Amino acid sequence: MGFIKFEKLLSETHRVEDKFDYSFAVKKLHNLIAQAPNFSIICVVGPYGSGKSTALHQLRPRTADKIWFEFDAWKYPERKDLWENFVLELARQFDERTFNRVEKNIDGRQNDDKKTLLKAASQGLNMLMPGAAVIGTLEHFLQTSPATRTYQLQKILTSLIEEKLQSKEATIILEDIDRSGEAGIFFLETLKAYLSSLEGRDIAIKCVVPVAEDKFDASIDSYLKCTDITEYFRTPVPVLDGYVYDLLEGNILDEMAKLQVIQFCKMLFLHFRDQMSPRKLKYILRTANSKYESMEADGLKPDARVAIAIEASRLLYDDSAGAHTKYFQEFVAARRIRGEPFARLMAAIAHSERLDRIDASEVLSFAFDERTNLPMNGRRSCQPWFGRQIGTGRDQASIHSFYFDY
């Protein structure tokens, strides 16, 4: 049994209730979309996993005159037919009957093109036919280039829009376009041109594209060309109290232990603002819980708080000196846990105290002690513990080293 009570809260999806209180960012996005010109494409730029899509999901309308679509390009790994899949996905989100009709329409056009190609190929085998005649027969097939194919799909989309979106407002969220490379850029360029062609119709459409900051910076000229508005997504430190508290299993972590985990998670965001994200926090907690279960299965008696700290150290680094060495590697090399906020959590556990009440003098380091790597012997729990240092009469804190073996 792990220390996570509701694993669903750690699932990797943006279609969830806002548990981190991004209300300020959500309101800002709402105002941005509301004030944006009709038929515009809005680029929302932010760090990977920072909550862009989750914040946008909170804006999903609940009224019949406002339509909300989501298109996830990542569902189509080859990225060759983004336009076709975009049209089909919009049709699917209307209703099954509309989807079947649009799919049949698209398939019919594809079959016509295949028949033309086969006809041209068979005629080309006739050695008596002049070359010019073969070329003429191939003319229609050659016209079905990516650009022409896109035009055909846009005609189908226009019919669909005129039928379903008259006098309505539609917001279209384009997920993971940034992970589609040049195909994603081409899709946005042609979409922008297409939206411009709809001017004058009694239709309101706005598209929103969440883009990871590194992807945006790498192709900034392309994104500026194919979008109309750029919004940099920034959120305050997430409000973690309720979210983390609800996650943790009360039978394993008492009230003080839960508070220590909450404070540690907050400190991760404060100390590593450019490295932490809600997605990364979920990953840390999910992985720590899995390894905690493995330790127990091997007969050890781990402490959930230490397991969480060790998993966080695998992903975070001290960038104050310009080096990108993970804290985990530093701990292993030095054979001790040190530095904020890791050593502070260890001291808080050892003293059964809140992290914010630990004096700086107590945030030292915790050496590994391999003598304590015993199965559940009932004498020591696997957490930072105090032992009398031989010959000095002073208390010394140590940490079980088996945490670093998982």
C-alpha positions as CSV (number, residue, x, y, z in Angstrom):
1,M,0.0,0.0,0.0
2,G,1.4,3.4,-1.0
3,F,1.0,6.8,0.7
4,I,-1.2,8.2,-2.1
5,K,-4.9,8.0,-1.3
6,F,-6.3,9.2,-4.7
7,E,-4.0,8.4,-7.5
8,K,-6.5,9.9,-10.0
9,L,-5.4,13.3,-8.8
10,L,-2.0,12.6,-10.2
11,S,-3.2,11.5,-13.6
12,E,-1.5,13.2,-16.6
13,T,-4.4,15.1,-18.2
14,H,-5.4,18.7,-18.4
15,R,-9.1,17.9,-18.4
16,V,-9.4,18.2,-14.6
17,E,-10.7,20.7,-12.1
18,D,-8.3,23.4,-11.1
19,K,-6.7,22.1,-7.9
20,F,-3.9,24.7,-7.8
21,D,-6.0,27.9,-7.7
22,Y,-4.9,29.4,-11.1
23,S,-7.9,31.7,-10.9
24,F,-5.8,34.8,-11.7
25,A,-4.3,33.2,-14.8
26,V,-7.7,31.8,-15.8
27,K,-9.3,35.2,-15.6
28,K,-6.5,36.8,-17.6
29,L,-6.9,34.2,-20.4
30,H,-10.7,34.7,-20.3
31,N,-10.3,38.4,-20.9
32,L,-7.7,37.9,-23.6
33,I,-9.9,35.6,-25.6
34,A,-13.0,37.7,-25.1
35,Q,-11.2,40.8,-26.4
36,A,-9.4,39.2,-29.2
37,P,-10.6,40.0,-32.8
38,N,-12.8,37.5,-34.5
39,F,-11.0,34.8,-36.5
40,S,-7.8,35.3,-34.6
41,I,-5.2,32.7,-33.5
42,I,-3.9,33.3,-30.0
43,C,-0.6,31.7,-29.0
44,V,-0.3,31.0,-25.2
45,V,3.4,30.5,-24.4
46,G,4.7,29.0,-21.2
47,P,7.0,26.4,-19.8
48,Y,6.2,22.7,-20.5
49,G,3.8,21.4,-17.9
50,S,3.1,24.8,-16.4
51,G,-0.7,24.4,-16.5
52,K,-1.5,26.2,-19.8
53,S,-4.0,23.6,-21.0
54,T,-5.5,23.0,-17.5
55,A,-6.1,26.8,-17.2
56,L,-7.7,26.9,-20.6
57,H,-9.9,23.9,-19.7
58,Q,-11.4,25.9,-16.8
59,L,-12.8,28.4,-19.4
60,R,-14.9,25.7,-21.1
61,P,-18.4,27.3,-21.5
62,R,-21.6,25.7,-20.3
63,T,-24.1,27.5,-22.6
64,A,-25.6,26.4,-26.0
65,D,-24.6,29.5,-27.9
66,K,-20.9,29.1,-27.0
67,I,-19.2,26.1,-28.6
68,W,-15.9,24.7,-27.3
69,F,-13.7,22.3,-29.4
70,E,-10.4,20.6,-28.6
71,F,-8.1,19.2,-31.2
72,D,-5.1,17.2,-30.0
73,A,-2.4,16.9,-32.8
74,W,-0.5,14.4,-30.6
75,K,-3.2,11.8,-31.3
76,Y,-2.0,11.6,-34.9
77,P,1.7,10.5,-34.8
78,E,2.5,10.8,-38.5
79,R,1.3,14.4,-38.6
80,K,0.7,14.0,-42.3
81,D,-3.0,14.6,-42.3
82,L,-3.5,17.3,-39.6
83,W,-6.1,19.1,-41.7
84,E,-8.1,16.0,-42.4
85,N,-8.0,14.9,-38.7
86,F,-8.9,18.5,-37.6
87,V,-12.0,18.5,-39.8
88,L,-13.0,15.0,-38.6
89,E,-12.4,15.8,-35.0
90,L,-14.6,18.9,-35.1
91,A,-17.3,16.9,-36.8
92,R,-17.0,14.2,-34.2
93,Q,-17.5,16.8,-31.4
94,F,-20.8,17.9,-32.9
95,D,-22.4,14.5,-33.0
96,E,-21.9,11.0,-34.5
97,R,-24.2,11.5,-37.4
98,T,-22.3,14.6,-38.5
99,F,-19.0,12.8,-38.1
100,N,-20.2,9.9,-40.3
101,R,-21.4,12.2,-43.0
102,V,-18.2,14.3,-43.1
103,E,-16.0,11.1,-43.0
104,K,-17.9,9.7,-46.0
105,N,-17.5,13.0,-47.9
106,I,-13.7,13.0,-47.2
107,D,-13.4,9.3,-48.1
108,G,-15.3,9.8,-51.3
109,R,-12.9,12.5,-52.5
110,Q,-9.9,10.3,-51.6
111,N,-11.3,7.4,-53.6
112,D,-11.9,9.6,-56.7
113,D,-8.2,10.6,-56.5
114,K,-7.1,7.0,-56.3
115,K,-9.2,6.0,-59.3
116,T,-7.7,8.9,-61.3
117,L,-4.2,7.7,-60.4
118,L,-4.9,4.1,-61.4
119,K,-6.4,5.2,-64.7
120,A,-3.4,7.3,-65.5
121,A,-1.0,4.5,-64.6
122,S,-2.8,2.0,-66.7
123,Q,-2.9,4.3,-69.7
124,G,0.8,5.1,-69.2
125,L,1.5,1.4,-69.9
126,N,0.0,1.7,-73.4
127,M,3.1,2.3,-75.4
128,L,1.0,3.8,-78.3
129,M,-0.3,6.7,-76.2
130,P,1.7,9.9,-76.6
131,G,3.5,11.2,-73.6
132,A,1.5,14.4,-73.6
133,A,-1.7,12.4,-73.3
134,V,-0.4,10.6,-70.2
135,I,0.6,13.9,-68.6
136,G,-2.9,15.3,-69.4
137,T,-4.5,12.4,-67.7
138,L,-2.3,12.8,-64.6
139,E,-3.2,16.5,-64.4
140,H,-6.1,16.0,-61.9
141,F,-3.9,13.7,-59.7
142,L,-1.1,16.2,-59.7
143,Q,-3.5,18.9,-58.5
144,T,-4.2,16.9,-55.3
145,S,-1.0,18.3,-53.8
146,P,-0.9,19.1,-50.1
147,A,-2.1,22.6,-50.8
148,T,-4.9,21.5,-53.1
149,R,-5.9,18.7,-50.6
150,T,-6.0,21.3,-47.8
151,Y,-8.3,23.5,-50.0
152,Q,-10.7,20.6,-50.5
153,L,-10.8,19.9,-46.8
154,Q,-11.4,23.5,-46.1
155,K,-14.4,23.5,-48.4
156,I,-15.9,20.6,-46.4
157,L,-15.1,22.5,-43.2
158,T,-16.8,25.7,-44.4
159,S,-20.0,23.7,-45.2
160,L,-19.9,22.2,-41.7
161,I,-19.3,25.6,-40.0
162,E,-22.1,27.3,-42.0
163,E,-24.5,24.5,-41.0
164,K,-23.5,24.3,-37.3
165,L,-22.1,27.6,-36.1
166,Q,-24.4,30.3,-37.5
167,S,-24.8,33.1,-34.9
168,K,-22.7,31.2,-32.4
169,E,-19.3,31.7,-30.7
170,A,-16.7,28.9,-31.1
171,T,-13.4,28.6,-29.3
172,I,-11.0,26.0,-30.7
173,I,-8.1,24.8,-28.6
174,L,-5.3,23.3,-30.7
175,E,-3.2,21.1,-28.4
176,D,0.3,19.8,-29.1
177,I,0.7,21.7,-32.4
178,D,4.2,22.6,-31.1
179,R,5.1,18.9,-31.0
180,S,4.3,18.4,-34.6
181,G,7.3,20.3,-36.1
182,E,7.0,21.7,-39.6
183,A,3.7,20.0,-40.1
184,G,2.3,21.9,-37.2
185,I,3.6,25.2,-38.5
186,F,2.1,24.5,-41.9
187,F,-1.2,23.7,-40.3
188,L,-1.2,27.0,-38.5
189,E,-0.2,29.0,-41.6
190,T,-3.0,27.5,-43.7
191,L,-5.5,27.8,-40.8
192,K,-4.7,31.5,-40.5
193,A,-5.3,32.1,-44.2
194,Y,-8.5,30.0,-44.0
195,L,-9.9,32.0,-41.1
196,S,-9.3,35.2,-43.0
197,S,-11.5,33.8,-45.8
198,L,-14.5,33.6,-43.4
199,E,-14.7,37.3,-42.8
200,G,-18.2,38.7,-43.3
201,R,-20.0,35.5,-42.2
202,D,-22.2,35.6,-39.1
203,I,-19.8,33.3,-37.3
204,A,-17.4,33.9,-34.4
205,I,-14.3,31.7,-34.2
206,K,-11.2,32.1,-32.2
207,C,-8.4,29.6,-31.9
208,V,-6.0,29.2,-29.0
209,V,-2.7,27.4,-29.3
210,P,-0.7,26.4,-26.2
211,V,3.0,26.4,-27.0
212,A,5.9,25.3,-24.9
213,E,8.3,28.2,-24.3
214,D,11.4,26.4,-25.7
215,K,9.5,25.4,-28.9
216,F,8.3,29.0,-29.4
217,D,11.8,30.4,-29.0
218,A,13.2,27.9,-31.4
219,S,10.7,28.8,-34.1
220,I,9.7,32.3,-33.0
221,D,9.6,33.8,-36.5
222,S,7.3,31.1,-37.8
223,Y,4.9,31.4,-34.8
224,L,4.8,35.2,-35.1
225,K,3.9,34.8,-38.7
226,C,1.1,32.3,-38.3
227,T,-0.5,33.6,-35.1
228,D,-2.1,37.0,-34.3
229,I,-1.6,37.4,-30.5
230,T,1.1,36.1,-28.2
231,E,0.4,35.7,-24.5
232,Y,3.1,34.6,-22.0
233,F,1.5,32.3,-19.5
234,R,2.8,33.0,-16.0
235,T,1.3,31.7,-12.8
236,P,2.1,32.3,-9.1
237,V,3.2,29.5,-6.8
238,P,0.4,27.0,-6.9
239,V,-1.8,26.8,-3.8
240,L,-0.9,23.3,-2.8
241,D,-2.4,22.9,0.7
242,G,-5.8,21.3,-0.2
243,Y,-4.5,19.4,-3.2
244,V,-1.5,17.7,-1.4
245,Y,-3.5,17.1,1.8
246,D,-6.3,15.3,-0.1
247,L,-3.7,13.2,-1.9
248,L,-1.9,11.7,1.2
249,E,-3.1,8.6,3.0
250,G,-3.9,9.4,6.6
251,N,-3.1,5.9,7.8
252,I,0.6,6.4,6.7
253,L,1.2,10.1,7.3
254,D,-0.2,11.9,10.4
255,E,-1.2,15.6,10.4
256,M,2.4,16.8,11.1
257,A,3.8,14.6,8.3
258,K,1.2,15.9,5.9
259,L,2.1,19.5,6.8
260,Q,5.8,18.8,6.3
261,V,5.1,17.4,2.8
262,I,3.0,20.4,1.9
263,Q,5.6,22.8,3.1
264,F,8.4,20.9,1.2
265,C,6.4,21.0,-2.0
266,K,5.8,24.7,-1.7
267,M,9.5,25.2,-1.1
268,L,10.3,23.3,-4.3
269,F,8.4,25.9,-6.2
270,L,10.0,28.8,-4.4
271,H,13.6,27.5,-4.7
272,F,13.2,26.1,-8.2
273,R,10.7,28.5,-9.8
274,D,12.2,27.9,-13.3
275,Q,12.4,24.2,-12.9
276,M,9.2,23.2,-11.1
277,S,5.8,22.8,-12.6
278,P,2.5,21.2,-11.6
279,R,3.2,18.3,-14.0
280,K,6.7,17.8,-12.5
281,L,5.2,17.8,-9.0
282,K,2.7,15.1,-10.0
283,Y,5.5,13.0,-11.5
284,I,7.6,13.3,-8.3
285,L,4.7,12.2,-6.1
286,R,3.6,9.4,-8.5
287,T,7.1,8.0,-8.8
288,A,7.9,8.4,-5.1
289,N,4.7,6.4,-4.3
290,S,5.7,3.6,-6.7
291,K,9.2,3.3,-5.2
292,Y,7.8,3.5,-1.6
293,E,5.6,0.5,-2.5
294,S,8.7,-1.4,-3.9
295,M,10.7,-0.7,-0.7
296,E,7.9,-2.1,1.4
297,A,7.6,-5.1,-0.8
298,D,11.3,-5.7,-0.2
299,G,10.8,-5.8,3.5
300,L,12.1,-2.3,4.2
301,K,10.2,0.4,6.2
302,P,10.5,3.6,4.2
303,D,9.3,7.1,5.2
304,A,7.1,8.7,2.5
305,R,8.6,12.1,3.1
306,V,12.1,11.0,2.4
307,A,11.0,9.1,-0.7
308,I,9.4,12.3,-2.0
309,A,12.5,14.3,-1.3
310,I,14.8,11.8,-3.1
311,E,12.6,11.8,-6.2
312,A,12.6,15.6,-6.3
313,S,16.4,15.5,-6.1
314,R,16.5,13.4,-9.3
315,L,14.9,16.1,-11.3
316,L,16.2,19.4,-9.8
317,Y,19.6,21.0,-9.9
318,D,21.4,23.9,-8.3
319,D,21.8,26.5,-11.1
320,S,23.4,29.2,-8.9
321,A,26.9,28.3,-10.1
322,G,25.8,27.6,-13.7
323,A,26.2,23.9,-13.3
324,H,23.3,21.5,-14.1
325,T,24.3,18.6,-11.9
326,K,21.2,17.1,-10.3
327,Y,21.0,17.2,-6.5
328,F,20.6,13.4,-6.5
329,Q,24.1,13.0,-8.1
330,E,25.6,15.5,-5.6
331,F,24.0,13.5,-2.7
332,V,25.4,10.2,-3.9
333,A,28.9,11.7,-4.6
334,A,29.0,13.3,-1.1
335,R,27.3,10.4,0.6
336,R,25.0,12.9,2.4
337,I,21.9,15.0,1.9
338,R,22.5,18.7,2.1
339,G,21.2,22.0,0.9
340,E,17.7,23.7,0.8
341,P,15.0,22.5,1.0
342,F,16.1,18.9,1.2
343,A,18.2,19.1,4.5
344,R,15.5,21.3,6.0
345,L,12.9,18.5,5.5
346,M,15.2,16.0,7.0
347,A,15.7,18.2,10.1
348,A,12.0,18.8,10.3
349,I,11.3,15.0,10.3
350,A,14.0,14.3,12.9
351,H,12.6,17.0,15.2
352,S,8.9,16.4,14.4
353,E,8.6,20.1,13.6
354,R,7.3,22.3,10.8
355,L,9.8,23.2,8.2
356,D,9.3,27.0,8.7
357,R,10.3,26.5,12.4
358,I,13.6,24.8,11.8
359,D,16.5,27.1,12.7
360,A,19.1,27.6,10.0
361,S,21.7,26.1,12.3
362,E,19.8,22.8,12.2
363,V,19.8,22.7,8.4
364,L,23.2,20.9,8.1
365,S,23.6,17.6,6.3
366,F,22.5,14.1,6.8
367,A,25.2,11.4,6.1
368,F,24.2,8.0,4.7
369,D,24.2,5.2,7.2
370,E,24.2,1.7,5.6
371,R,24.0,-0.1,8.9
372,T,20.3,0.8,9.1
373,N,19.4,-0.8,5.8
374,L,17.6,-3.7,7.6
375,P,14.2,-5.1,6.9
376,M,11.3,-4.1,9.2
377,N,13.1,-4.9,12.5
378,G,10.9,-2.7,14.6
379,R,13.8,-0.8,16.1
380,R,14.2,2.1,13.7
381,S,11.9,3.5,11.2
382,C,13.6,4.4,7.9
383,Q,13.8,8.1,8.3
384,P,16.4,10.6,9.6
385,W,17.1,9.4,13.1
386,F,19.3,10.7,15.9
387,G,22.0,8.5,17.4
388,R,24.7,9.3,20.0
389,Q,28.0,10.0,18.2
390,I,30.6,7.7,19.8
391,G,33.2,9.5,21.9
392,T,31.6,13.0,21.6
393,G,28.3,12.8,23.5
394,R,26.6,14.7,20.6
395,D,23.5,13.8,18.7
396,Q,24.1,13.0,15.0
397,A,21.5,12.7,12.4
398,S,21.7,10.1,9.6
399,I,19.7,8.9,6.6
400,H,19.2,5.4,5.4
401,S,21.1,4.9,2.2
402,F,18.7,2.3,0.7
403,Y,16.6,5.2,-0.7
404,F,19.2,5.7,-3.3
405,D,19.1,2.1,-4.5
406,Y,15.6,2.4,-6.0
